[in-house]
Amino acid sequence: MALLLLSARDVLALLDVDGCRDAVAGAFRLLGEGRAPAPALCAVHGDEGGFHVKAALLRSDDGSTWFAAKVNANFPGNPVRRGLPTVQGAVLLMDGTSGEPRALIDSATLTALRTAAATAVAAQWLARPDSAVLTLAGCGVQGRAHLRALVAVLPLRRVLLFDPDPRAARAAADEALALGLAAEAVDDLAAACRDSDVCVACTPARSPILDAGDVRPGAFVAGVGADAEHKHELAPALLARSVVVVDLLAQCERIGDLHHALAAGALGREDVRAELGAVVAGSMPGRTSPDEVIVFDSTGMALQDVAAAALVYTRARAAGAGLAVELAS
């Protein structure tokens, strides 16, 4: 069978918000039920950026088995210095039963959508159901994907946008307005979060941008940007005063905001309430009180990539999308 090459444009056309969220939620549930092997991670860092290789095998409920390996390059200086995206890369999707390569997919678009989908799944289980105000720190591609994903699962009415680049904030404000939200660019992130039900950080920060006193009781906080040892968005004190739920514990204690909290002695591994998969599977509690501050430490796991990539590939085959390449010829 030919390998399908699927571009960013193909991914955007084939992967809708609801479908991506359902696929990602299914991957978390399978992990929580013990029916998916733990994904793998390899990281290589350079002076101006780094590379992540994430790989996983997923056996879907429909009986199909998929393997995906994603190589992502993350170079924060690219937009200004080179006019290139911060995140670039590709996902190789393979048949998990026969080992046949099936698709090579643009990973930057897939990553943005599946990461936002994971936060939306977490919000469904961990945010207060009446959450109306969102603060978004980081208004790039990932931040705007979060807008679309979160408005689909929460009754949001207002979004406060924080970004050092006014153009990014304006672009996000335009998208928020198109989604029917009141939108406002802000300069004081802490003040905005104290006025919000949901706070999401999608930044390349290397030191905390949110501390313990910056969120109000009952808030849901998602730290999305810390996916490498040197990245850090949420202060250890914030995690220490909150209920902590992670996407993958072994990964978060290595590269997430949890990694920094553990190193600071602010909390121990045993203080983490659950992995999100266990919450979705129903074996661990999510929110137990309206006043709990719940932090979701999202480092991004390869099972999300497999689930989203398999959905894109299946839809591409049905639609006749993509460019077919015979590797063996």
C-alpha positions in Angstrom: 0.0 0.0 0.0 1.3 3.5 -0.9 2.4 5.9 1.7 0.2 9.0 2.0 1.9 12.4 2.3 -0.5 14.7 4.2 0.3 18.4 4.5 -0.7 21.0 7.1 -3.6 22.0 4.8 -4.7 18.3 4.6 -4.6 18.0 8.4 -6.7 21.2 8.9 -9.3 20.0 6.4 -9.6 16.5 7.9 -9.2 17.0 11.6 -12.1 18.9 13.3 -12.1 20.0 16.9 -14.7 17.5 18.1 -13.3 14.5 16.2 -9.8 15.2 17.5 -11.0 15.6 21.1 -12.9 12.3 21.0 -9.9 10.5 19.5 -7.5 11.9 22.2 -10.0 11.2 25.0 -10.2 7.6 23.7 -6.4 7.3 23.9 -6.4 8.6 27.5 -9.1 6.2 28.4 -7.3 3.2 27.0 -4.1 4.2 28.9 -6.1 4.6 32.1 -7.7 1.2 31.6 -4.2 -0.3 31.2 -5.0 -1.2 27.5 -2.3 0.9 26.0 1.5 0.6 26.5 3.3 3.6 27.9 4.6 5.9 25.2 8.3 6.6 24.7 10.2 9.9 24.5 13.7 11.0 23.3 14.9 14.6 23.4 18.0 16.2 21.8 18.7 19.8 22.6 20.8 22.4 20.8 21.8 26.0 21.4 18.7 27.6 19.8 16.2 24.8 20.1 15.7 21.1 20.3 14.1 18.0 18.9 11.6 15.6 20.5 11.0 12.1 19.3 7.8 10.7 20.7 6.5 7.2 19.8 3.6 5.0 20.8 1.5 2.0 19.9 -2.3 2.2 20.2 -4.8 -0.6 19.9 -8.2 1.0 19.1 -11.6 -0.1 20.2 -12.4 -1.0 16.6 -9.6 -3.6 16.5 -7.1 -1.7 14.5 -3.5 -1.2 15.8 -1.4 1.8 14.9 2.2 2.9 15.7 3.4 6.5 15.3 6.7 8.2 15.7 6.8 11.9 15.7 9.9 14.1 15.2 9.2 17.7 16.3 11.7 20.5 16.1 11.0 23.4 18.5 13.0 26.6 17.8 11.4 29.6 19.5 13.5 32.2 17.7 12.4 31.0 14.2 9.5 33.4 13.6 11.6 36.5 14.2 15.0 35.4 13.0 14.1 33.2 10.0 10.4 33.8 9.3 9.8 30.1 10.0 7.3 28.4 12.4 8.5 27.6 16.0 7.4 24.0 15.6 8.2 21.9 12.5 8.3 18.2 11.9 6.5 15.0 10.8 4.6 12.1 12.1 5.2 8.6 10.6 2.1 6.5 11.0 2.5 2.7 10.6 0.3 -0.3 10.7 0.8 -1.8 14.2 0.1 -5.3 13.0 2.1 -5.6 9.8 4.6 -2.7 10.3 3.7 -1.1 6.9 4.2 2.6 6.6 0.9 4.3 6.0 1.3 8.0 6.2 3.8 10.9 6.7 1.9 13.8 8.2 2.8 17.4 9.0 3.3 17.4 12.8 3.1 21.1 13.6 -0.6 21.3 12.8 -1.3 17.8 14.3 0.6 18.7 17.5 -1.3 22.0 17.9 -4.7 20.3 17.5 -4.0 17.2 19.6 -2.5 19.3 22.4 -5.5 21.6 22.6 -7.7 18.5 22.4 -6.0 17.1 25.5 -6.5 20.3 27.4 -10.1 20.3 26.4 -10.5 16.7 27.7 -8.9 17.8 30.9 -11.2 20.8 31.2 -14.2 18.5 30.7 -13.2 16.5 33.7 -11.4 19.0 35.9 -12.8 22.5 35.3 -15.9 23.8 36.9 -18.8 23.2 34.5 -19.9 26.8 34.8 -16.5 28.2 33.8 -17.1 31.4 31.8 -13.9 33.4 31.8 -10.6 32.2 30.2 -7.2 33.7 30.5 -4.8 32.6 27.7 -1.1 33.2 28.1 0.6 32.7 24.7 -1.4 33.6 21.6 0.5 31.8 18.9 -0.7 28.8 16.9 -1.0 26.6 20.0 -2.9 29.3 22.0 -5.4 29.9 19.2 -6.0 26.1 18.8 -6.8 26.1 22.6 -9.4 28.8 22.0 -11.3 26.6 19.5 -11.0 23.5 21.6 -12.1 25.0 24.9 -15.0 27.0 23.6 -16.4 23.6 22.4 -16.5 22.1 25.9 -17.0 25.0 28.3 -19.7 27.8 28.5 -17.0 30.5 27.9 -18.2 34.1 27.5 -15.0 36.1 27.9 -11.3 35.6 27.1 -8.4 37.6 28.4 -5.3 37.4 26.1 -1.7 37.8 27.3 1.2 37.8 24.8 4.4 40.0 24.5 3.6 40.2 20.8 0.7 42.6 20.2 0.1 41.1 16.7 -0.4 37.6 18.2 -2.8 39.0 20.8 -4.8 40.8 18.1 -5.0 37.6 16.0 -6.2 35.6 18.9 -8.8 38.4 19.8 -10.1 38.2 16.2 -10.6 34.4 16.6 -12.2 34.8 20.0 -14.7 37.4 18.6 -15.5 35.1 15.7 -16.3 32.4 18.2 -18.7 34.7 20.0 -16.5 35.6 22.9 -15.8 39.0 24.4 -12.0 39.4 24.0 -9.5 41.7 25.7 -5.7 41.9 25.5 -4.2 42.4 28.9 -0.8 43.4 30.3 -1.1 41.9 33.8 -1.3 38.1 33.6 -1.7 37.6 37.3 -4.6 40.0 37.6 -6.3 38.4 34.6 -5.9 34.9 36.1 -7.3 36.0 39.4 -10.4 37.1 37.5 -10.7 33.8 35.5 -12.2 30.4 35.9 -9.7 28.8 33.5 -6.0 29.8 33.0 -4.0 28.2 30.2 -0.3 28.8 29.5 1.1 28.0 26.1 4.4 29.8 26.2 8.1 28.9 25.9 8.8 30.4 29.3 12.0 29.3 31.2 10.9 30.7 34.5 7.4 30.7 36.1 4.8 33.1 34.8 2.1 32.0 37.3 2.5 31.7 41.1 0.3 30.4 43.9 -1.4 33.7 44.6 -2.3 34.3 40.9 -5.3 32.1 40.7 -8.6 32.1 42.5 -10.4 29.2 44.3 -12.0 26.8 41.9 -9.8 27.6 39.0 -8.6 25.1 36.4 -5.0 25.8 35.3 -3.3 24.1 32.4 0.4 24.3 31.9 1.0 23.4 28.3 4.4 25.0 27.4 6.7 23.0 29.7 7.7 20.1 27.5 11.4 20.1 28.1 13.6 20.2 31.2 14.5 23.9 30.8 10.9 25.1 30.3 8.9 26.3 33.2 5.5 28.1 33.4 3.9 27.2 36.8 5.7 28.0 40.0 6.3 25.1 42.4 4.2 26.9 45.1 1.2 26.9 42.7 1.5 23.1 42.3 1.9 22.7 46.0 -1.3 24.4 46.9 -3.3 22.7 44.1 -4.6 19.4 43.1 -2.2 18.1 40.4 -3.3 15.9 37.5 -0.8 15.0 34.8 -1.0 13.6 31.3 1.8 11.1 32.0 3.5 10.9 35.4 6.8 9.5 34.3 7.1 12.1 31.6 5.9 15.1 33.7 8.4 14.3 36.5 11.1 14.4 33.8 10.2 17.4 31.7 7.0 19.1 32.9 6.3 21.8 35.5 6.0 18.9 38.0 9.7 18.3 37.3 10.6 21.7 38.8 8.2 21.3 41.7 9.7 18.0 42.6 13.2 19.4 42.4 12.2 22.3 44.7 10.8 19.9 47.2 7.4 21.6 47.0 5.6 18.3 46.7 6.3 14.6 46.2 5.4 12.2 43.4 2.8 10.7 45.7 1.1 14.1 46.0 0.0 13.9 42.3 -3.7 13.0 42.4 -3.8 11.1 39.1 -3.0 10.8 35.4 -5.7 12.1 33.2 -6.3 8.7 31.7 -7.2 7.3 35.1 -9.7 10.1 35.6 -11.3 9.6 32.1 -11.4 5.8 32.8 -13.2 6.5 36.1 -10.6 4.8 38.3 -9.4 8.0 39.9 -11.4 11.2 40.9 -11.2 14.4 39.0 -12.7 17.5 40.7 -14.2 16.7 44.1 -15.1 20.2 45.2 -16.0 23.5 43.5 -13.2 25.4 45.4 -10.3 23.1 44.4 -7.6 24.7 42.3 -6.7 22.0 39.8 -3.5 22.1 37.8 -3.2 20.0 34.7 0.5 19.4 33.7 0.5 18.7 30.0 3.7 17.6 28.4 2.1 16.0 25.4 2.3 12.2 24.9 2.7 10.1 21.8 -0.6 8.3 22.3 -2.3 11.6 21.4 -0.3 11.7 18.2 -1.2 8.1 17.3 -4.9 8.7 17.9 -5.0 12.0 15.9 -2.8 10.7 13.1 -4.9 7.5 12.7 -8.0 9.6 12.4 -6.4 11.9 9.8 -5.2 8.9 7.8 -8.6 7.1 7.9 -10.4 10.2 6.8 -7.8 10.9 4.1 -8.2 7.5 2.6 -12.0 7.9 2.6 -11.7 11.4 1.0 -9.0 10.5 -1.5 -6.8 13.2 0.1 -3.0 13.4 0.2 -0.2 12.4 -2.2 0.5 8.7 -2.6 4.1 7.6 -2.7 5.4 4.1 -3.4 8.4 3.8 -1.1 9.3 0.2 -2.2 9.2 1.0 -5.9 
